[in-house]
Amino acid sequence: MFGVGNQWLSRLAQRAHLLTPARWPSSCHICKSWPRHSICEACIQRFAQPQLRCKTCALKVSELGCRCVQEPPPIDACLCAVDYDFPWADCVKRLKFHNSPQSAQSLAELMRHAPWVEAALDQAHWVIPVPISAQRLRERGYNQALELSRRLAPAKLLRHALLRHHGASHQVGASRKERLENMADSFWIAPGAHAQLVNQRIVLVDDVMTSGATLFEAARCLRQAGAAHITGLVFARTPSGWGARQ
């Protein structure tokens, strides 16, 4: 689970032409060079180097270690493509706040070719996006986690099994303690969906993982419904959160 290397970047660079359809000339979202793919090969090589990460919270491994040993999270594995930092934070903001659901294609491609992700998707029975609240859906017009999921594994997408209560709070700017409190009992399983989840391997998809509160609460709900194995998959991971010692 901790192996990394240049093979991943090499494979992704070879498929960089998939990040934007060839018939549409565009500029790279990061370096702004034109004509380039939406995320060009040079930026992938420069900013998407794979990192050694904790297998259950996806934080980069450091000399301080990870708190997951003492406080195991409620998922079996956690994978991510990049840190939530420059330049990827701007890419996430474009997807979420700039009415750009089509930008999920390039981010999903980076996710798919991150270490261990293809194997997790191949082994999964279902790919489930973390739902957003009805209010957020009305404001944004789409769920960014769903946009990523439908591009990662459309044949395995299970989009209406996991639901979110209307009163779930917005997490931006909240502390870790507040995030954990806000997300308590925020999810539920749709009537009739339990039978689809029992003894199944699930990949649970979201765009960003900060404290882990949202992803872990969603995973608890799926586990209570009988899911046998849950892998969290996010595009970006903040440098500190659930697994940090502070």
C-alpha positions as CSV (number, residue, x, y, z in Angstrom):
1,M,0.0,0.0,0.0
2,F,3.0,2.3,0.5
3,G,4.8,1.7,-2.8
4,V,5.3,4.7,-5.1
5,G,7.4,5.3,-8.2
6,N,7.8,7.0,-11.5
7,Q,5.8,4.2,-13.3
8,W,2.5,5.9,-12.3
9,L,3.5,9.2,-13.7
10,S,4.9,7.6,-16.8
11,R,1.6,5.8,-17.5
12,L,-0.5,8.9,-16.7
13,A,1.7,11.1,-19.0
14,Q,1.3,8.6,-21.8
15,R,-2.5,9.0,-21.4
16,A,-2.4,12.8,-21.1
17,H,-4.2,13.1,-24.4
18,L,-7.3,11.7,-22.7
19,L,-7.6,14.7,-20.3
20,T,-9.2,16.8,-23.1
21,P,-10.8,15.6,-26.3
22,A,-8.4,16.2,-29.2
23,R,-11.0,18.0,-31.2
24,W,-11.3,20.9,-28.7
25,P,-8.1,23.1,-28.5
26,S,-7.6,24.4,-25.0
27,S,-5.1,25.7,-22.5
28,C,-3.7,23.9,-19.5
29,H,-5.6,24.9,-16.3
30,I,-2.4,25.1,-14.4
31,C,0.4,26.6,-16.6
32,K,-2.1,28.4,-19.0
33,S,-0.1,27.3,-22.0
34,W,-2.0,26.9,-25.3
35,P,-2.7,24.7,-27.1
36,R,-2.4,22.1,-24.4
37,H,-4.6,19.5,-22.7
38,S,-6.6,20.7,-19.7
39,I,-3.9,19.4,-17.5
40,C,-0.7,19.1,-19.5
41,E,2.0,16.4,-19.3
42,A,4.6,18.9,-18.0
43,C,2.3,20.0,-15.1
44,I,1.5,16.3,-14.2
45,Q,5.2,15.6,-14.0
46,R,5.9,18.7,-11.9
47,F,3.0,18.8,-9.5
48,A,1.6,15.2,-9.3
49,Q,4.5,13.3,-7.9
50,P,3.2,10.3,-5.9
51,Q,3.9,10.3,-2.2
52,L,4.2,7.7,0.6
53,R,0.9,7.9,2.4
54,C,-0.9,6.2,5.3
55,K,-3.0,3.4,3.9
56,T,-6.1,4.3,5.9
57,C,-6.1,8.2,6.0
58,A,-4.0,9.1,3.0
59,L,-1.8,11.6,4.9
60,K,1.8,11.7,3.7
61,V,3.9,9.5,5.9
62,S,6.3,11.5,8.1
63,E,8.8,10.9,11.0
64,L,6.0,11.8,13.4
65,G,3.9,8.8,12.2
66,C,0.2,8.6,12.0
67,R,-2.5,8.5,14.6
68,C,-4.4,5.9,12.7
69,V,-2.5,3.2,14.6
70,Q,-4.1,4.3,17.8
71,E,-7.4,5.6,16.3
72,P,-8.2,3.4,13.3
73,P,-10.7,5.2,11.0
74,P,-13.9,3.4,9.9
75,I,-12.6,2.6,6.4
76,D,-10.4,-0.2,5.2
77,A,-8.3,1.9,2.9
78,C,-8.0,5.5,1.7
79,L,-6.4,6.7,-1.5
80,C,-5.8,10.1,-3.1
81,A,-4.1,11.6,-6.1
82,V,-2.6,14.8,-4.8
83,D,-2.3,17.1,-1.8
84,Y,-4.9,19.9,-1.5
85,D,-2.3,22.6,-2.2
86,F,-1.1,24.6,-5.2
87,P,-2.0,24.1,-8.0
88,W,-4.7,21.5,-7.2
89,A,-6.7,23.6,-4.8
90,D,-7.6,25.9,-7.7
91,C,-8.6,22.9,-9.8
92,V,-11.0,21.8,-7.1
93,K,-12.4,25.3,-6.7
94,R,-13.0,25.4,-10.5
95,L,-14.9,22.1,-10.3
96,K,-17.0,23.1,-7.3
97,F,-17.6,26.8,-7.5
98,H,-17.1,27.9,-11.2
99,N,-20.0,25.9,-12.8
100,S,-17.5,23.6,-14.4
101,P,-18.6,19.9,-14.0
102,Q,-16.8,19.0,-17.1
103,S,-13.5,19.7,-15.4
104,A,-14.1,16.5,-13.4
105,Q,-12.8,14.5,-16.4
106,S,-9.2,15.6,-15.9
107,L,-9.3,15.3,-12.2
108,A,-10.8,11.8,-12.4
109,E,-8.1,10.8,-14.8
110,L,-5.5,11.8,-12.3
111,M,-7.3,9.9,-9.6
112,R,-7.6,6.7,-11.7
113,H,-3.9,6.6,-12.3
114,A,-2.8,7.3,-8.7
115,P,-1.1,4.4,-7.0
116,W,-3.5,1.5,-6.1
117,V,-6.6,3.2,-7.5
118,E,-7.2,1.1,-10.6
119,A,-7.0,-2.1,-8.5
120,A,-9.5,-0.7,-6.0
121,L,-11.9,0.2,-8.8
122,D,-11.5,-3.2,-10.4
123,Q,-12.2,-5.0,-7.2
124,A,-15.2,-2.9,-6.2
125,H,-18.7,-4.0,-6.6
126,W,-20.0,-0.4,-6.4
127,V,-18.6,3.2,-6.7
128,I,-20.6,5.5,-4.5
129,P,-20.3,9.3,-4.5
130,V,-20.5,11.2,-1.2
131,P,-23.8,13.1,-1.5
132,I,-24.2,16.8,-0.9
133,S,-27.2,18.4,0.8
134,A,-30.2,19.3,-1.2
135,Q,-29.5,23.0,-0.5
136,R,-26.0,22.7,-1.8
137,L,-27.2,20.8,-4.9
138,R,-29.7,23.5,-5.7
139,E,-27.0,26.2,-5.3
140,R,-24.4,24.4,-7.4
141,G,-26.6,22.4,-9.8
142,Y,-24.5,19.2,-9.5
143,N,-22.6,17.1,-7.0
144,Q,-18.9,17.2,-7.7
145,A,-18.3,13.8,-6.1
146,L,-20.9,12.3,-8.5
147,E,-19.2,14.0,-11.5
148,L,-15.9,12.4,-10.5
149,S,-17.6,9.0,-9.8
150,R,-19.4,8.8,-13.2
151,R,-16.0,9.3,-14.9
152,L,-14.1,6.9,-12.7
153,A,-16.3,3.8,-13.1
154,P,-19.7,4.5,-14.8
155,A,-20.6,0.8,-15.0
156,K,-20.3,0.5,-11.2
157,L,-21.9,3.8,-10.2
158,L,-24.5,3.5,-7.4
159,R,-25.7,7.1,-7.0
160,H,-28.9,7.0,-4.9
161,A,-28.1,4.4,-2.2
162,L,-26.4,6.8,0.1
163,L,-28.3,10.0,1.0
164,R,-27.6,13.1,3.1
165,H,-29.9,14.8,5.6
166,H,-31.0,18.2,4.7
167,G,-29.6,19.9,7.8
168,A,-26.0,18.8,7.2
169,S,-23.7,21.8,7.9
170,H,-21.2,23.4,5.5
171,Q,-17.7,22.2,6.4
172,V,-15.6,25.0,4.9
173,G,-13.7,26.8,7.6
174,A,-14.8,24.5,10.4
175,S,-12.3,23.0,12.9
176,R,-11.7,19.3,13.1
177,K,-13.9,19.0,16.2
178,E,-16.6,21.1,14.6
179,R,-16.5,18.9,11.4
180,L,-16.8,15.7,13.4
181,E,-19.8,17.2,15.4
182,N,-21.4,18.6,12.2
183,M,-21.3,15.3,10.4
184,A,-22.6,13.0,13.1
185,D,-25.6,11.0,11.7
186,S,-25.6,13.1,8.5
187,F,-26.1,10.1,6.1
188,W,-28.7,7.4,5.7
189,I,-29.4,4.6,3.3
190,A,-32.2,4.9,0.8
191,P,-35.2,2.6,1.3
192,G,-34.6,-0.7,-0.6
193,A,-30.9,-0.1,-1.1
194,H,-29.6,-2.2,1.8
195,A,-29.7,-5.4,-0.2
196,Q,-27.4,-3.9,-2.7
197,L,-24.7,-3.1,-0.1
198,V,-24.6,-6.3,2.0
199,N,-21.2,-8.0,1.7
200,Q,-20.1,-5.7,-1.1
201,R,-16.8,-3.9,-1.7
202,I,-17.4,-0.2,-2.0
203,V,-15.3,2.7,-3.3
204,L,-16.5,5.9,-1.7
205,V,-15.6,9.0,-3.7
206,D,-15.3,12.6,-2.7
207,D,-13.3,15.6,-4.1
208,V,-11.3,16.7,-1.0
209,M,-10.6,15.1,2.4
210,T,-9.7,17.5,5.2
211,S,-10.4,16.1,8.7
212,G,-12.0,12.9,7.3
213,A,-15.3,13.7,9.1
214,T,-17.5,13.6,6.0
215,L,-15.9,10.5,4.4
216,F,-15.7,8.6,7.7
217,E,-19.3,9.3,8.6
218,A,-20.5,8.2,5.2
219,A,-18.4,5.1,5.6
220,R,-19.9,4.3,9.0
221,C,-23.4,4.5,7.4
222,L,-22.4,2.1,4.7
223,R,-20.8,-0.3,7.2
224,Q,-23.9,-0.3,9.3
225,A,-25.8,-1.3,6.1
226,G,-23.5,-4.3,5.7
227,A,-20.7,-3.2,3.4
228,A,-17.8,-5.7,3.7
229,H,-15.0,-3.4,2.5
230,I,-14.8,0.3,2.0
231,T,-12.1,2.3,0.2
232,G,-12.2,6.0,0.4
233,L,-11.0,7.7,-2.8
234,V,-10.5,11.5,-3.0
235,F,-8.8,13.7,-5.5
236,A,-7.0,15.8,-2.9
237,R,-6.0,15.4,0.7
238,T,-5.2,18.3,3.0
239,P,-1.7,18.0,4.5
240,S,-3.1,17.6,8.0
241,G,-6.3,16.2,9.5
242,W,-7.5,13.0,11.1
243,G,-4.1,11.4,11.1
244,A,-2.1,14.4,12.3
245,R,-0.8,14.4,15.8
246,Q,-1.8,18.0,16.6
